[in-house]
Amino acid sequence: MKKTLIFLFFAGIISCSETPKKADTNPSFYGEFLFYADAAVLNTGSEIYGVVIDENMHQLNELCAPVKRDEYDMIPVYIKGEIVDNTNKDGWEKLIKISSIDSLVNPKDNSIFKPN
């Protein structure tokens, strides 16, 4: 009986000592994305951010191109990234550096599609 209680006690301790899952350090953002003439913005409805022009931004722009109605069309997107200060002091005060692209919304029929 004592061996069974000791076994159950240690089994309970071992099962409770799982390591926590790694937290995602980059928050999610939903907003309307536009890239035009070497400037990119994300309008979240409550804030407007500049977007860091890098490989991820260009990938997002390529994904948005087929669903744009014209060059000024803002495409609703779901992205993950981090907010950084604009050290250039030209343009937006805060920038978003995109870390991953979750999905886009086709403005023609409101369908959501995810990149590969």
Secondary structure as GFF3:
##gff-version 3
##sequence-region A 1 116
A	DSSP	alpha_helix	2	16	.	.	.	ID=ss1
A	DSSP	beta_strand	28	36	.	.	.	ID=ss2
A	DSSP	beta_strand	39	43	.	.	.	ID=ss3
A	DSSP	beta_strand	48	51	.	.	.	ID=ss4
A	DSSP	alpha_helix	55	64	.	.	.	ID=ss5
A	DSSP	three_ten_helix	65	67	.	.	.	ID=ss6
A	DSSP	beta_strand	75	85	.	.	.	ID=ss7
A	DSSP	beta_strand	94	105	.	.	.	ID=ss8
A	DSSP	beta_strand	112	113	.	.	.	ID=ss9
###
